[in-house]
Amino acid sequence: MKILAINAGSSSLKFQLLEMPQKTVITSGLIERIGFDDSIYTIKVNGDKIKEVKSIPNHSVAVQMLLDSLINLKIVENYEEIRGVGHRVVHGGEKFVDSVLITDEVINEIEALKDFAPLHNPANATGIRAFSEILPNVKQVAVFDTAFHQTMPEEAYLYPAPYKWYKAYGVRRYGFHGTSHKYVSQRAIELLNKEVTKIITVHIGNGGSISAIKNGKSIDTSMGFTPLAGIMMGTRSGDIDPSILPYVMEKEGISIEKAITALNNESGLKGISNKSSDMRDIVNGVNEFDGNCVRAFNLFVKRVCDFIGSYFILLGGCDAIVFTAGIGENSEPARKAIVERLGSSLGIILDNEANKVMGEEKIISTPESKVKVFVIPTDEELVIAIDTLRLIK
């Protein structure tokens, strides 16, 4: 059964076509700069990349182009071969605690949550409507980034702010990267071969979040009301004292919008290093004794370890720590620094040779380590396909 996994952005559309339940990727690709004259369409076929630059004015045209190419490249013979379409949706609020079959009501609910994710939910809804228009008889499923974290207890998701803010406006911790945390934690449970598990998942890339997962359920996570909260990231600050905002706004004569933009786009690794948001550049700077890069690297490691340590206490110990996403999967120096900082307190022993891994599933702790440490590449598209298959059946 062929399932399309879709991740639609405001000007992009990322896709994978999978054969399910075999979990085989048939093809994948990306449509960028939708709405521009020089839109870019890239698709992988039999190991080769085919790239085309042309005008793609909107998501409906992008979807039609994608579906036409599947037939023209003989990936499918007809649209009827596609049995389901799964869509990543960033924010499900408290309404959606699991993936759901898409109806008109669901689309309206996704659009109604636009205040929580103004850059993402409208784009996700646009992608859904485009596929519904062209494939009206194919079942579609919404897979929410926030759904996995809806198992958090009240003490984890509430902020110590006026309770009426939560009741009236939904001000609470929602958490993000849910499909990633779900996938790698489930894979870790399989590797541990245990029913009762305590796992800390460390999703660190340009964006990053850390989750405490007990018996497969999220009980706390670092991102909050928005993806700006939590650990230091590529360009995002993570947690800061909120009183900094009015102080800097007065000193700089800037609006709240500009201040929030600075925390989202000009902070994190980029802001501290004054060089780059890319961990590879930061590590190169560290090796060249660049003081700003050393400062950024050390601050990043410290912030990540703060959350891991607090979740270790919350869980009452830990069976495994799982690294995933761009930095987690590929940065040997970042993993080494994090594990060594935690090691003496948590009884973790890193296998330095095993840690020389990029983008592959591997255990990187020694047999003597009290906590196992895994590198597990995330696969959010597979989670989307699995949930789509489950619901359309």
C-alpha positions as CSV (number, residue, x, y, z in Angstrom):
1,M,0.0,0.0,0.0
2,K,1.5,3.3,-1.1
3,I,1.3,6.2,1.4
4,L,2.4,9.8,0.8
5,A,4.0,11.6,3.8
6,I,3.7,15.4,3.4
7,N,5.3,18.3,5.3
8,A,4.0,21.6,3.8
9,G,5.6,24.9,4.7
10,S,4.5,28.4,3.8
11,S,6.5,28.2,0.6
12,S,7.7,24.6,0.5
13,L,6.4,21.0,0.3
14,K,8.5,18.1,1.4
15,F,7.4,14.6,0.6
16,Q,8.1,10.9,0.7
17,L,6.2,8.1,-1.0
18,L,6.4,4.9,1.1
19,E,5.4,1.3,0.5
20,M,3.6,0.2,3.7
21,P,3.7,-1.7,5.9
22,Q,7.1,-2.6,4.6
23,K,8.3,0.9,5.4
24,T,10.2,1.2,2.1
25,V,10.9,4.6,0.7
26,I,10.0,4.6,-3.0
27,T,10.8,8.2,-3.7
28,S,11.2,11.5,-1.9
29,G,11.7,15.2,-2.8
30,L,11.2,18.8,-2.0
31,I,9.4,21.7,-3.7
32,E,10.9,25.1,-2.6
33,R,10.0,28.7,-3.2
34,I,6.4,28.1,-3.9
35,G,4.8,31.4,-5.1
36,F,8.0,32.5,-6.9
37,D,8.9,32.5,-10.6
38,D,12.1,30.4,-9.8
39,S,10.5,27.6,-7.7
40,I,12.7,24.6,-7.3
41,Y,11.4,21.0,-7.6
42,T,13.7,18.2,-6.6
43,I,12.8,14.5,-6.6
44,K,14.9,11.4,-6.0
45,V,14.3,8.4,-8.4
46,N,16.4,5.2,-8.3
47,G,19.2,7.0,-6.4
48,D,19.3,9.9,-8.8
49,K,18.2,13.5,-8.2
50,I,16.1,15.3,-10.8
51,K,15.9,19.0,-10.4
52,E,13.7,21.5,-12.2
53,V,13.4,25.3,-11.8
54,K,10.1,26.8,-12.9
55,S,7.2,29.0,-11.7
56,I,5.0,27.3,-9.2
57,P,2.5,29.9,-8.1
58,N,0.7,28.1,-5.3
59,H,0.4,24.8,-3.4
60,S,-2.3,23.4,-5.6
61,V,0.1,23.7,-8.6
62,A,2.9,22.2,-6.5
63,V,0.7,19.2,-5.6
64,Q,-0.4,18.7,-9.2
65,M,3.2,18.8,-10.3
66,L,4.2,16.3,-7.7
67,L,1.4,13.8,-8.6
68,D,2.0,14.3,-12.4
69,S,5.7,13.5,-11.9
70,L,5.0,10.3,-10.0
71,I,3.1,9.1,-13.2
72,N,5.5,10.6,-15.7
73,L,8.5,9.0,-14.0
74,K,6.6,5.7,-13.8
75,I,6.7,5.6,-10.0
76,V,3.0,4.9,-10.0
77,E,0.7,4.0,-12.9
78,N,-2.3,6.0,-11.6
79,Y,-3.5,8.1,-8.6
80,E,-5.5,5.1,-7.3
81,E,-2.2,3.5,-6.2
82,I,-1.9,6.1,-3.5
83,R,-4.1,4.9,-0.7
84,G,-3.5,7.6,1.9
85,V,-1.8,10.9,2.4
86,G,-0.4,11.8,5.8
87,H,0.3,15.5,6.7
88,R,2.6,16.9,9.4
89,V,0.7,19.6,11.3
90,V,2.8,21.6,13.7
91,H,0.1,22.6,16.3
92,G,-2.8,20.6,17.6
93,G,-3.4,22.5,20.8
94,E,-5.3,20.5,23.4
95,K,-7.9,19.4,20.9
96,F,-5.8,16.7,19.2
97,V,-4.1,14.1,21.4
98,D,-3.4,11.8,18.5
99,S,-3.3,11.7,14.8
100,V,-6.8,11.9,13.1
101,L,-8.5,11.3,9.8
102,I,-9.0,14.6,8.1
103,T,-12.5,16.1,7.7
104,D,-13.6,19.6,6.9
105,E,-14.1,20.1,10.7
106,V,-10.5,19.0,11.3
107,I,-9.2,21.4,8.7
108,N,-11.2,24.2,10.3
109,E,-9.8,23.3,13.7
110,I,-6.2,23.4,12.3
111,E,-6.8,26.8,10.9
112,A,-8.4,28.0,14.1
113,L,-5.2,27.2,15.9
114,K,-3.2,29.6,13.7
115,D,-2.6,32.0,16.7
116,F,-0.4,29.2,18.3
117,A,1.6,28.6,15.1
118,P,1.0,31.5,12.6
119,L,3.8,30.5,10.2
120,H,3.0,26.8,10.1
121,N,-0.7,25.8,10.7
122,P,-2.1,27.9,7.8
123,A,0.6,26.4,5.5
124,N,-0.2,22.9,6.8
125,A,-3.9,23.5,6.1
126,T,-3.1,24.9,2.6
127,G,-1.3,21.7,1.8
128,I,-4.2,19.5,3.0
129,R,-6.7,21.5,1.0
130,A,-4.6,21.2,-2.1
131,F,-4.4,17.4,-1.8
132,S,-8.1,17.2,-1.0
133,E,-8.9,19.0,-4.2
134,I,-6.8,16.8,-6.5
135,L,-7.3,13.5,-4.6
136,P,-10.8,13.8,-3.3
137,N,-11.3,10.1,-2.8
138,V,-8.1,9.4,-1.0
139,K,-8.2,9.4,2.8
140,Q,-5.9,11.9,4.5
141,V,-4.5,12.0,8.0
142,A,-3.2,14.8,10.2
143,V,-0.2,14.0,12.4
144,F,0.5,16.7,15.0
145,D,3.9,17.7,16.4
146,T,2.2,18.5,19.7
147,A,0.1,15.3,20.1
148,F,2.9,13.1,21.6
149,H,3.3,15.6,24.5
150,Q,-0.4,15.6,25.4
151,T,0.4,12.9,28.0
152,M,2.3,15.3,30.1
153,P,0.8,15.8,33.6
154,E,-0.6,19.1,34.7
155,E,2.4,19.9,36.8
156,A,4.6,19.6,33.7
157,Y,2.5,21.6,31.2
158,L,1.2,24.4,33.4
159,Y,3.1,27.7,33.8
160,P,3.2,29.4,37.2
161,A,1.4,32.4,35.7
162,P,-2.2,33.5,36.4
163,Y,-4.3,30.3,36.0
164,K,-6.9,32.3,34.0
165,W,-4.4,32.8,31.2
166,Y,-4.5,29.0,30.7
167,K,-8.2,28.7,31.0
168,A,-9.0,31.7,28.8
169,Y,-6.1,31.7,26.3
170,G,-4.5,28.2,26.4
171,V,-1.3,29.5,27.8
172,R,0.6,26.3,28.7
173,R,3.6,24.1,27.6
174,Y,2.7,22.2,24.4
175,G,6.1,20.9,23.3
176,F,7.2,20.2,19.7
177,H,9.2,17.7,17.7
178,G,6.7,15.2,18.9
179,T,7.0,12.8,15.9
180,S,10.8,12.7,16.3
181,H,10.6,12.1,20.0
182,K,8.0,9.4,19.5
183,Y,10.0,7.6,16.8
184,V,13.4,7.5,18.5
185,S,12.0,6.6,21.9
186,Q,10.0,3.7,20.4
187,R,13.1,2.5,18.6
188,A,15.1,2.8,21.9
189,I,12.4,0.7,23.7
190,E,12.9,-2.0,21.0
191,L,16.7,-1.9,21.5
192,L,16.4,-2.0,25.2
193,N,13.9,-4.9,25.0
194,K,12.1,-3.8,28.1
195,E,8.5,-3.1,28.9
196,V,9.2,-0.6,31.7
197,T,11.5,2.2,30.4
198,K,12.9,5.6,31.4
199,I,14.3,7.4,28.4
200,I,15.6,10.9,27.7
201,T,15.5,11.9,24.0
202,V,17.8,14.6,22.9
203,H,16.6,16.1,19.5
204,I,19.3,18.7,18.7
205,G,19.6,20.3,15.3
206,N,19.1,24.0,14.3
207,G,16.0,23.7,16.5
208,G,16.2,21.5,19.6
209,S,14.2,20.0,22.4
210,I,14.7,17.3,25.1
211,S,12.0,15.0,26.4
212,A,11.5,12.8,29.4
213,I,9.7,9.6,28.3
214,K,8.4,7.0,30.7
215,N,7.1,3.7,29.4
216,G,6.7,5.3,25.9
217,K,4.8,8.4,27.1
218,S,6.1,12.0,27.3
219,I,6.0,13.3,30.8
220,D,8.0,16.5,30.2
221,T,9.7,18.4,27.4
222,S,11.8,21.5,27.0
223,M,10.0,23.5,24.4
224,G,6.9,25.3,25.7
225,F,4.1,27.5,24.5
226,T,6.2,28.1,21.4
227,P,9.4,26.5,20.0
228,L,11.4,29.4,21.3
229,A,11.6,27.9,24.8
230,G,14.0,25.4,26.3
231,I,17.6,24.8,25.3
232,M,19.8,27.1,23.4
233,M,19.5,26.4,19.6
234,G,21.0,27.5,16.3
235,T,19.4,30.9,16.2
236,R,16.9,30.7,19.2
237,S,17.8,31.7,22.7
238,G,15.8,29.1,24.6
239,D,14.8,30.0,28.1
240,I,15.7,33.5,29.3
241,D,14.4,35.9,32.1
242,P,11.3,37.5,30.5
243,S,12.2,40.8,32.2
244,I,15.1,41.1,29.7
245,L,12.7,42.0,27.0
246,P,11.3,45.3,28.3
247,Y,14.8,46.3,29.5
248,V,16.4,45.8,26.1
249,M,13.4,47.3,24.3
250,E,13.8,50.5,26.2
251,K,17.6,50.6,25.8
252,E,17.5,49.9,22.0
253,G,14.2,51.6,21.3
254,I,12.7,48.6,19.6
255,S,9.3,47.0,19.5
256,I,8.2,43.7,21.1
257,E,8.1,42.2,17.6
258,K,11.8,43.1,16.9
259,A,12.8,41.8,20.3
260,I,11.1,38.5,19.8
261,T,12.6,38.3,16.3
262,A,16.1,38.8,17.8
263,L,15.4,35.9,20.2
264,N,14.2,33.7,17.4
265,N,16.7,34.6,14.6
266,E,19.7,36.3,16.1
267,S,20.4,34.4,19.3
268,G,21.6,30.9,20.2
269,L,24.8,29.7,18.6
270,K,24.7,32.5,16.1
271,G,24.2,35.2,18.6
272,I,26.9,34.1,21.1
273,S,29.5,33.1,18.5
274,N,28.9,36.1,16.3
275,K,29.7,33.7,13.5
276,S,27.3,30.9,12.6
277,S,24.2,28.9,13.7
278,D,25.8,25.7,12.3
279,M,27.4,23.5,14.9
280,R,30.0,22.4,12.3
281,D,31.2,26.0,12.0
282,I,31.2,26.3,15.8
283,V,33.3,23.2,16.2
284,N,35.8,24.4,13.6
285,G,36.0,27.6,15.5
286,V,36.7,25.8,18.7
287,N,39.5,23.9,17.0
288,E,40.9,27.2,15.9
289,F,40.7,28.6,19.4
290,D,38.1,31.2,18.5
291,G,37.0,32.5,21.9
292,N,33.4,33.3,20.7
293,C,32.9,29.8,19.3
294,V,34.3,28.2,22.5
295,R,31.9,30.3,24.5
296,A,29.0,29.3,22.3
297,F,29.9,25.6,22.4
298,N,30.3,25.5,26.1
299,L,27.0,27.4,26.7
300,F,25.1,25.0,24.4
301,V,26.5,21.9,26.1
302,K,25.7,23.3,29.6
303,R,22.1,24.2,28.6
304,V,21.5,20.7,27.1
305,C,23.0,19.0,30.2
306,D,20.8,21.1,32.5
307,F,17.7,19.6,31.0
308,I,19.1,16.1,30.8
309,G,20.1,16.2,34.5
310,S,16.7,17.5,35.6
311,Y,14.9,14.8,33.6
312,F,17.2,12.2,35.1
313,I,15.9,13.2,38.5
314,L,12.3,13.5,37.3
315,L,12.4,10.0,35.9
316,G,14.1,8.6,39.0
317,G,17.0,7.4,36.9
318,C,17.3,6.6,33.3
319,D,17.7,3.5,31.1
320,A,18.9,5.4,28.0
321,I,19.8,8.7,26.5
322,V,19.0,9.0,22.8
323,F,20.7,11.6,20.5
324,T,18.9,12.5,17.3
325,A,18.5,15.2,14.6
326,G,21.3,17.1,12.8
327,I,23.7,17.7,15.7
328,G,22.6,14.7,17.7
329,E,23.2,12.3,14.8
330,N,26.3,13.8,13.3
331,S,28.4,15.9,15.8
332,E,30.9,13.6,17.5
333,P,32.3,16.6,19.5
334,A,28.9,17.8,20.8
335,R,27.9,14.3,21.9
336,K,31.2,13.7,23.6
337,A,31.1,17.0,25.5
338,I,27.6,16.5,26.7
339,V,28.1,12.9,27.8
340,E,31.4,13.7,29.5
341,R,29.9,16.6,31.4
342,L,27.1,14.3,32.6
343,G,29.2,11.2,33.0
344,S,30.6,11.4,36.6
345,S,27.2,12.4,38.0
346,L,25.1,9.9,36.1
347,G,27.5,7.0,35.7
348,I,27.7,7.3,32.0
349,I,30.8,6.0,30.2
350,L,31.3,7.0,26.6
351,D,32.9,4.6,24.0
352,N,35.0,7.1,22.1
353,E,35.5,4.8,19.2
354,A,31.8,4.0,18.9
355,N,31.1,7.7,19.1
356,K,32.8,8.3,15.7
357,V,29.5,7.8,14.0
358,M,27.4,10.0,11.7
359,G,23.8,9.4,10.7
360,E,23.8,5.8,11.8
361,E,22.0,3.9,14.6
362,K,24.6,2.9,17.2
363,I,25.1,2.5,20.9
364,I,28.0,4.8,21.9
365,S,28.3,3.9,25.6
366,T,30.5,1.2,27.0
367,P,29.0,-2.1,28.5
368,E,30.0,-0.8,32.0
369,S,28.0,2.4,31.6
370,K,25.1,2.7,34.0
371,V,23.0,4.5,31.3
372,K,23.0,3.4,27.7
373,V,23.6,6.1,25.1
374,F,22.2,5.7,21.6
375,V,22.5,7.6,18.4
376,I,19.2,7.0,16.5
377,P,18.5,8.8,13.2
378,T,15.0,10.3,13.4
379,D,12.4,9.4,10.7
380,E,9.4,11.7,11.1
381,E,8.1,10.8,7.6
382,L,7.9,7.2,8.7
383,V,5.9,8.1,11.8
384,I,3.5,10.0,9.5
385,A,3.2,7.0,7.2
386,I,2.7,4.5,10.1
387,D,-0.1,6.7,11.6
388,T,-1.7,7.2,8.2
389,L,-1.8,3.4,7.6
390,R,-3.2,2.8,11.1
391,L,-6.0,5.3,10.6
392,I,-7.1,4.5,7.1
393,K,-7.3,0.9,7.9
